[in-house]
Amino acid sequence: MAAFEQLVTSTPGFRSRPGQHQMAQAIAHALSNADLGDCAAPQKSIAVIQAGTGVGKSAAYLSTVVAMALERKTRVVLSTATVALQEQLMEKDLPTLARSLAQPFTFALAKGRGRYVCAVKLERQIANGGSADDLFDLDGNGASTTDDATLSSPDSASYTPERSLQHQEEAARRLPLFSRMQAQWETQAWDGDRDALAQAVDGADWAAVAAERHTCTARHCPRYRSCSYYQARTRLTQAQVIVANHDLVLASLGMKTLPDLDNCLLVFDEGHHLPAVALDQFSSSMDLTYLRWLERLPKAMQDVRGKLLLGSDGALSTLCAQLRLALTDCAALVRDLVQAHNGSVEGSLRFAHGVLAEALVEPMTQIQVQATGLAKALDTLGAAVKQVARDDPSLATQCAQWYASLGVFAPRLNALATTATLLLEHGEQPLAKWLTVQSDTHQGGYLQLTAHACPIIAADLLRQFLWSQVRAALITSASLTSCGNFDYFLRESGLNHLTHVSTLEVSSPFDYARQGTLTVVHTAADPKNVTLYTEQMVQALLADLRTVQHGALALFTSRAQMRTATEALDSTLRPLVLVQGSLARTQLLAAHTARVEAGLPSILFGLQSFGEGLDLPGALCETVFIAKLPFAPPSAPVDEARAEWLRRLGRDPFTELVVPATSIKLLQWTGRAIRSEDDEAHVICYDKRLQLQAYGRRLLSGLPPYRLLQRPA
């Protein structure tokens, strides 16, 4: 607590708030009880703290956690869900704390390997004149000798003069870019970090030179000592505070990228995103369209075997041919199944209760066996290459190229093996399993066929892989409670029933009853009657928009709904409205700010992403219009599968999932209105169910205590 008090007294303009002090005390008490490092029967402690808008949670946890880490001679990992919060921590909050603490500390930003350049790849691209490199161009986008008669997929497309000209133009464009990057790299004007480049680089261009785990020989690479990624890793090992994101923390489990989670203090800010991030991390998919890489795999492996004097392995070509045949058969079945289900070539198909179509079981079994066998053979050969590099450093450059030529295949083989395993899995708790067929506009409009598999609940995954390792952690956010309690978040994140978990809700210092109102507008139409409700809601919204004097934000639950409202704007209102998607987010917000500061009314139209994390204090947002309660009916395959499973168990997914999730969204949406003690703002919701339905009253119980009003549309 001494560090917190020091921050308060030494920072000009800093105002300590009772809730902030309460939060700092709770963090200090909880984390001081945890045992770190080697010890018998270690004690764990995880604090879950919701800090309302305006509490100043980052100052509360940074001063407390960093000071504790310095005292205990351990380190801190700060994990966020957004780049905006990372930037705030790195550029504002941590430097401020460093100036206030007597004991100095270092901090660094952790990024994934793919954000850094691979010098070996960059050199090879330049040597090839910027053209597609067969070593890394697995989909055959470069020149090919294959000339099939049909154009049903990009793998069967012949190499035409038009495509040749296209690749020549691409090479001519890329070569100057890569040459500039190499010049800046060699003169140390650039550190190899993609985000540090003066100009943004197209994703496809960057992918050609990005560092990758599977193509990297690490310390055996001739560029290891100057490698941008490993230099960044070195800075991380020297930093006492590491800023990361949820994806990286979960992706790094079991690796040595970040400090051991049983020997550091861990903070998850924006912690309400953890369950969704976990599902993304543990989902898997396989591509059934671009298979030309399987023609290249046996040749690449045989070439390396020859250079290592290991002799030829005749089984490789057979295995690859069998795998490609199984994938081709599977692709044909997927096309037929999706078309029969949707009545059209494109669309998706989810397998009810996680039971894979019988027709797919045999080809998927073959894919699993063959992909797993090839992946093991690839790993064995890669290990042999590394051994040669260890035994004879003079061959390091050649070994790096050989290893890279093998490594590009590993992610695809692993994706096939993992996805097939999940699709064939049967358990008490089903997985979400589905197929998609859609046009790939980046590949000439060819149909892209994909098979997907994903767990339906994050809780078990987080318990098994994350919380089992963590000793001392804080999870915080402005929206962890749902309908007034922590039950939903604890259940979703796997923290329920853990005795070492404590919860605390720290109220906002804002006087919502004095500073704002929540008005519920009662339309005559029932919101379930989408067409009539939207018509009446839009008319009421347009009337309210005419009263806007400064800044306002209108939030919609669908793009179609927002488009209907936009098209209904007359010549007087249209110039006042800025619609999400019409400009880049930063440009849109800058235009909005400029208008309000010039004394003009300005209204933002936005969707879910504008309902969270948007900070528009004072006149920038004096009114928040909510077009409809932000229910997210289970339409995504994972949500559908989970709802189906709950119904089979006799439980109600609407009550158990939809209402709590909506409560969190509504808390975020209404939170855009009042951002400081001086704000006065109003929330207007056009959905009468907020007052008339029992679940609506549950939603109200989870919102700040605005003065509640109602009026007819």
Secondary structure, DSSP 8 states (H G I E B T S, - for coil): -HHHHHHHHHSTT----HHHHHHHHHHHHHHHT---SS-SS---EEEEEEE-TTS-HHHHHHHHHHHHHHHHT-EEEEEESSHHHHHHIIIIIHHHHHHH-SS---EEE---GGGBB-HHHHHHHHHTTT---TTT-TT--S------S--SSGGG----HHHHHHHHHHHHHHHHHHHHHHHHHHTTSS-SBGGGSSS---HHHHHTTB--GGG--GGGSTTGGG-HHHHHHHHHHH-SEEEEEHHHHHHTTTSSSS--TTSEEEEETTGGGHHHHHHHHT-EEEESS--THHHHHHHHHHHHHHHTT----THHHHHHHHHHHHHHHHHHHHHHHHHHHHSSSSEEEE-GGG---HHHHHHHHHHHHHHHHHHHHHHHHHHHHHHHHHH-GGGHHHHHHHHHHHHTTHHHHHHHHHHHHHHH---SS--EEEEEEEEEGGGTTEEEEEEEEE-S-SHHHHIIIIITT-SEEEEEES---BTTBSHHHHHHHT-TT-TTEEEEEE--SS-HHHHEEEEEEE-SS-TTSHHHHHHHHHHHHHHHHTT--SEEEEE-SSHHHHHHHHHT--TTTGGGEEETTSS-HHHHHHHHHHHHHTT--EEEEE-GGGSSS----GGG-SEEEE-S-----S-SHHHHHHHHHHHHTT--HIIIIIHHHHHHHHHHHHTTS--STT--EEEEE--THHHHSHHHHHHHHTS---EEEEEE-
